Amino acid sequence: MSYTLWIKGLNPMEALSHSDWKAIDLSQLLHLSKGSSAVQIRFGPLYSFIVHEKTLYIFCILTEKRKTISFEAEIVSLAANSKHCLVLLATGELRKYDPVEERSIGIHFLGIENDSTKATKESIIHLACGEYATVACTSTNAVYNIPNLTTTLPRHVRIRKVVTGFEHCLMLSTNGDVYSWGGGLRGQLGNGEIVASSDLPCIVQGLEGVKVIDIAAEGWHSAAVSAFGDLYTWGWNNQGQLGLHDPQHRERVVSLPQLVSFPDDEDLTVEKVHCGIGHTAVEAVDVDRKKHAWVAGWDLEKRFNYFQATSSANFEGFRKLVGPFHEAAERLELGTGAYQVYFLQRDQNE
């Protein structure tokens, strides 16, 4: 398996390529062998973190240097913010790596009530890292804002995904319910109110009755995809990241989920959604089942064109995201970082 990463926006790996698409051969950069296992990628405002097997690679936009950290077991999950990253090892151990201090420490919070029986049975299954909230969901249905226990969900609620923005958290259950908690001063909780904080996960009121299959959050906004392929967004629309055409939502806080419309000539079914700080990207298929990528919010090419500084906000709604790669690529994965949008191209080695 070989990997090529296509980045638009801030590129921590190459300081002079911050605007239009830039191709990075990860297989060569990381010296990956043929047939090697999958990679995981997370972007923070200053760093990019890449995981492959037992190794963590860190790239910093300020130093343009690469750091390599090896762990004693395979890394199964990765989460990051602007200050550090968290890696979950196959052994169940959670480690925090600080790239400034260049050190890794273990984080131990399971079984803090000294219940040894519970401690041996409880393991982390979902992990998300925001600027002011670090969330872990465990096999016992416990939800932590590490290291503190937030709540334990009823047995019938099973967690499918958890994501974080700067201050808020979203959680998706296997039956399609969306829960939110944390900071809500910019409407990012989706409950119709502007509140400083909500301590416990509550169902997002505007999505009650809607079966949701994917969620995303970053900065101060949130997004969800329904089982029917509809996209809903809410939160702060200061950069057009909600993709809403109505002028009443421009540069406003939108505290209830809004159904997003695409251009009139496009009959799309949205499958996945990804959020950056000032932009939102979606994967969608048309009536012919052909896959497309769309983006709303920041014009990343303008934002990071240092030779011609212009406003990067875009309130025109969602627009097609055209990549520079060959359409015959075997597998393309869309993703976003704080200041990036990217495609990860996976090709089978012959």
ChimeraX attribute file (.defattr): number of C-alpha atoms within 10 A of each C-alpha:
attribute: neighborCount
match mode: 1-to-1
recipient: residues
	/A:1	15
	/A:2	19
	/A:3	21
	/A:4	19
	/A:5	19
	/A:6	21
	/A:7	26
	/A:8	23
	/A:9	26
	/A:10	28
	/A:11	28
	/A:12	27
	/A:13	21
	/A:14	15
	/A:15	13
	/A:16	13
	/A:17	18
	/A:18	24
	/A:19	20
	/A:20	17
	/A:21	21
	/A:22	16
	/A:23	17
	/A:24	16
	/A:25	14
	/A:26	17
	/A:27	16
	/A:28	12
	/A:29	11
	/A:30	14
	/A:31	9
	/A:32	15
	/A:33	11
	/A:34	12
	/A:35	11
	/A:36	12
	/A:37	11
	/A:38	12
	/A:39	16
	/A:40	16
	/A:41	19
	/A:42	19
	/A:43	27
	/A:44	23
	/A:45	20
	/A:46	18
	/A:47	27
	/A:48	23
	/A:49	23
	/A:50	19
	/A:51	23
	/A:52	19
	/A:53	17
	/A:54	15
	/A:55	18
	/A:56	22
	/A:57	16
	/A:58	22
	/A:59	22
	/A:60	22
	/A:61	18
	/A:62	10
	/A:63	11
	/A:64	14
	/A:65	12
	/A:66	15
	/A:67	13
	/A:68	13
	/A:69	14
	/A:70	14
	/A:71	14
	/A:72	10
	/A:73	15
	/A:74	17
	/A:75	25
	/A:76	17
	/A:77	18
	/A:78	23
	/A:79	24
	/A:80	25
	/A:81	25
	/A:82	15
	/A:83	15
	/A:84	20
	/A:85	25
	/A:86	23
	/A:87	24
	/A:88	21
	/A:89	20
	/A:90	14
	/A:91	12
	/A:92	15
	/A:93	15
	/A:94	20
	/A:95	18
	/A:96	17
	/A:97	20
	/A:98	13
	/A:99	16
	/A:100	9
	/A:101	8
	/A:102	10
	/A:103	10
	/A:104	17
	/A:105	11
	/A:106	12
	/A:107	13
	/A:108	12
	/A:109	14
	/A:110	23
	/A:111	15
	/A:112	13
	/A:113	9
	/A:114	9
	/A:115	10
	/A:116	11
	/A:117	9
	/A:118	14
	/A:119	14
	/A:120	10
	/A:121	12
	/A:122	17
	/A:123	20
	/A:124	21
	/A:125	18
	/A:126	21
	/A:127	23
	/A:128	24
	/A:129	25
	/A:130	23
	/A:131	18
	/A:132	15
	/A:133	20
	/A:134	23
	/A:135	26
	/A:136	22
	/A:137	28
	/A:138	19
	/A:139	14
	/A:140	17
	/A:141	20
	/A:142	19
	/A:143	23
	/A:144	21
	/A:145	18
	/A:146	17
	/A:147	14
	/A:148	14
	/A:149	16
	/A:150	17
	/A:151	15
	/A:152	14
	/A:153	15
	/A:154	10
	/A:155	8
	/A:156	10
	/A:157	14
	/A:158	17
	/A:159	23
	/A:160	18
	/A:161	20
	/A:162	24
	/A:163	23
	/A:164	29
	/A:165	27
	/A:166	19
	/A:167	21
	/A:168	28
	/A:169	29
	/A:170	29
	/A:171	27
	/A:172	25
	/A:173	19
	/A:174	15
	/A:175	14
	/A:176	22
	/A:177	23
	/A:178	29
	/A:179	21
	/A:180	27
	/A:181	23
	/A:182	24
	/A:183	23
	/A:184	25
	/A:185	19
	/A:186	21
	/A:187	26
	/A:188	36
	/A:189	36
	/A:190	30
	/A:191	22
	/A:192	18
	/A:193	15
	/A:194	18
	/A:195	15
	/A:196	12
	/A:197	14
	/A:198	14
	/A:199	12
	/A:200	13
	/A:201	19
	/A:202	16
	/A:203	19
	/A:204	20
	/A:205	17
	/A:206	17
	/A:207	21
	/A:208	12
	/A:209	9
	/A:210	15
	/A:211	19
	/A:212	24
	/A:213	23
	/A:214	25
	/A:215	25
	/A:216	26
	/A:217	28
	/A:218	27
	/A:219	21
	/A:220	27
	/A:221	34
	/A:222	33
	/A:223	28
	/A:224	29
	/A:225	25
	/A:226	20
	/A:227	15
	/A:228	13
	/A:229	18
	/A:230	18
	/A:231	26
	/A:232	24
	/A:233	28
	/A:234	31
	/A:235	29
	/A:236	25
	/A:237	26
	/A:238	20
	/A:239	22
	/A:240	27
	/A:241	34
	/A:242	34
	/A:243	31
	/A:244	25
	/A:245	17
	/A:246	10
	/A:247	10
	/A:248	9
	/A:249	17
	/A:250	21
	/A:251	15
	/A:252	16
	/A:253	19
	/A:254	25
	/A:255	23
	/A:256	21
	/A:257	25
	/A:258	20
	/A:259	15
	/A:260	16
	/A:261	17
	/A:262	16
	/A:263	12
	/A:264	6
	/A:265	6
	/A:266	11
	/A:267	14
	/A:268	21
	/A:269	21
	/A:270	24
	/A:271	20
	/A:272	22
	/A:273	27
	/A:274	23
	/A:275	29
	/A:276	28
	/A:277	22
	/A:278	27
	/A:279	31
	/A:280	29
	/A:281	29
	/A:282	24
	/A:283	20
	/A:284	20
	/A:285	17
	/A:286	13
	/A:287	10
	/A:288	8
	/A:289	10
	/A:290	9
	/A:291	14
	/A:292	17
	/A:293	20
	/A:294	18
	/A:295	24
	/A:296	26
	/A:297	27
	/A:298	25
	/A:299	21
	/A:300	21
	/A:301	17
	/A:302	19
	/A:303	19
	/A:304	22
	/A:305	18
	/A:306	12
	/A:307	7
	/A:308	9
	/A:309	10
	/A:310	12
	/A:311	11
	/A:312	18
	/A:313	21
	/A:314	20
	/A:315	23
	/A:316	16
	/A:317	20
	/A:318	26
	/A:319	16
	/A:320	13
	/A:321	15
	/A:322	11
	/A:323	16
	/A:324	12
	/A:325	14
	/A:326	7
	/A:327	9
	/A:328	7
	/A:329	11
	/A:330	10
	/A:331	13
	/A:332	18
	/A:333	11
	/A:334	17
	/A:335	23
	/A:336	25
	/A:337	23
	/A:338	22
	/A:339	23
	/A:340	26
	/A:341	26
	/A:342	21
	/A:343	22
	/A:344	21
	/A:345	20
	/A:346	18
	/A:347	14
	/A:348	12
	/A:349	8
	/A:350	6
